[in-house]
Amino acid sequence: MYCITDQQMDFILDDLRSKGILLEDLQQNLLDHICVLIEENLSTDGNFEQYYCTVIRSFYKKELSEIEEETRFLLTRPKYLLLLNRNQFFTPLFIIFLGPYITCAILDLTGIWPGDAWVFFTGWLALYSFPTLMVLLLTPDKYDPLIPRNARIMLGGAPIIRILPAS
């Protein structure tokens, strides 16, 4: 097990500041996570700086300041947020928008619903709505879907819908 020195902790803090992490609480949390990862996984004769570069890259996709941006975003939002995965978001939409049309069509086919004009109208709405939802739900990841499969969708009390990248 590797033991991190005070100089190495100062090095990590300086590097975090230079990469755009300015919130002190975030710096301390990242420092704690990084130190734990290094102490658990680096051998006693390992190269600290090389392993640190490997560990720090695992925290972001493009640059480390992404974490700062997300943290500031979450700190400025109301506390009543709802975080959904893609299926949890689209299933109610599918039910809300297409459910009545499908129900009307079933009622008409069984003879319970009177009149064909309403079914004709709902059929056209369903015809145009269904492919749109299916494209959103079934687009393969290789075609860069609008909302990626592992993405999370954050809904809040204020007018906010934000798609968070897959982690």
C-alpha positions in Angstrom: 0.0 0.0 0.0 1.3 3.4 -1.0 1.5 6.3 1.5 0.9 9.8 0.1 3.1 12.6 1.5 2.0 16.2 2.2 4.0 17.4 -0.8 2.1 15.0 -3.1 -1.2 16.3 -1.6 -0.1 19.8 -2.3 0.8 18.8 -5.8 -2.6 17.3 -6.4 -4.4 20.4 -5.0 -2.3 22.7 -7.2 -3.0 20.6 -10.2 -6.8 20.6 -9.5 -6.7 24.4 -9.2 -4.7 24.7 -12.5 -7.3 22.5 -14.2 -10.2 24.7 -13.2 -11.5 23.3 -9.9 -12.0 26.4 -7.8 -14.6 25.4 -5.3 -12.8 24.5 -2.1 -15.2 21.7 -1.0 -15.0 20.1 -4.5 -11.2 20.3 -4.3 -11.2 18.5 -0.9 -13.6 15.9 -2.1 -11.6 15.2 -5.3 -8.4 15.2 -3.2 -9.8 12.6 -0.9 -11.0 10.3 -3.8 -7.8 10.6 -5.7 -5.7 9.9 -2.6 -7.7 6.8 -1.7 -7.4 5.5 -5.3 -3.6 6.1 -5.3 -3.1 4.6 -1.9 -5.1 1.5 -2.7 -3.8 0.8 -6.2 -0.3 2.1 -6.5 2.5 -0.2 -5.3 5.1 1.2 -2.9 7.8 1.4 -5.6 5.4 2.8 -8.2 5.7 6.1 -10.0 3.3 8.6 -8.3 3.1 11.2 -11.0 2.5 8.7 -13.8 -0.2 7.0 -11.8 -1.8 10.3 -10.8 -2.1 11.3 -14.5 -3.9 8.0 -15.1 -6.3 8.4 -12.2 -7.1 12.0 -12.9 -8.1 11.2 -16.5 -10.7 8.8 -15.2 -12.7 11.7 -13.6 -13.7 13.4 -16.8 -14.3 13.0 -20.6 -12.8 16.2 -22.1 -11.5 18.3 -19.2 -11.6 18.3 -15.4 -13.5 21.6 -15.3 -16.6 19.7 -16.4 -16.9 18.6 -12.8 -16.8 22.2 -11.6 -19.5 23.2 -14.1 -21.8 20.4 -13.1 -21.3 21.1 -9.4 -22.1 24.8 -9.8 -25.1 23.9 -11.9 -26.4 21.5 -9.2 -25.7 24.0 -6.4 -27.8 26.7 -8.1 -30.8 24.4 -8.7 -33.7 23.9 -6.4 -33.3 20.8 -4.1 -36.4 19.1 -5.6 -34.9 17.5 -8.7 -36.0 14.2 -10.3 -33.3 12.2 -12.0 -34.6 9.7 -14.4 -33.0 7.2 -16.8 -34.0 7.2 -20.5 -36.7 4.5 -20.1 -38.2 6.1 -17.0 -38.6 9.4 -19.0 -40.0 8.0 -22.2 -42.4 5.4 -20.9 -44.8 7.9 -19.3 -44.5 10.1 -22.4 -45.4 7.2 -24.6 -48.4 6.3 -22.3 -49.6 10.0 -22.1 -49.4 10.8 -25.8 -50.2 7.5 -27.5 -52.3 5.8 -24.8 -55.5 7.6 -25.6 -55.2 7.0 -29.3 -54.4 3.3 -28.9 -57.4 3.0 -26.5 -59.7 4.7 -28.9 -58.6 2.4 -31.7 -59.1 -0.7 -29.6 -62.6 0.5 -28.5 -63.5 1.2 -32.1 -62.3 -2.2 -33.3 -64.3 -3.9 -30.6 -67.4 -1.9 -31.5 -67.7 -0.1 -28.2 -66.7 3.4 -29.5 -69.2 5.0 -31.8 -68.1 6.9 -34.9 -65.3 6.5 -37.3 -64.2 10.2 -37.6 -62.6 10.2 -34.2 -60.7 7.0 -34.9 -59.5 8.3 -38.2 -58.2 11.4 -36.5 -56.5 9.5 -33.7 -55.1 7.0 -36.1 -53.3 9.8 -38.0 -52.0 11.3 -34.8 -50.8 7.9 -33.7 -49.3 7.3 -37.1 -47.2 10.5 -36.8 -46.4 10.3 -33.1 -45.5 6.6 -32.9 -42.5 6.7 -35.3 -41.1 9.8 -33.6 -41.2 8.1 -30.2 -39.8 4.9 -31.7 -36.9 6.8 -33.3 -36.1 8.3 -29.8 -36.3 4.9 -28.2 -34.7 2.6 -30.7 -32.0 4.7 -32.4 -28.8 2.7 -32.1 -25.9 4.4 -30.2 -23.7 4.2 -33.3 -26.0 6.8 -35.0 -25.6 9.3 -32.1 -29.2 9.3 -30.7 -30.7 12.5 -29.4 -30.7 11.1 -25.9 -28.0 8.4 -25.4 -28.9 5.1 -23.9 -27.1 5.6 -20.5 -27.9 9.2 -20.2 -29.9 10.6 -17.3 -32.6 13.2 -17.5 -32.9 15.7 -14.7 -36.4 17.3 -14.2 -36.8 20.1 -11.7 -39.4 22.4 -10.2 -38.2 25.4 -12.2 -38.6 25.1 -16.0 -35.6 22.7 -16.4 -34.9 19.6 -18.3 -31.3 18.7 -18.6 -29.7 15.7 -20.2 -26.7 14.5 -18.3 -24.1 12.6 -20.3 -23.7 8.9 -19.7 -21.1 8.2 -17.1 
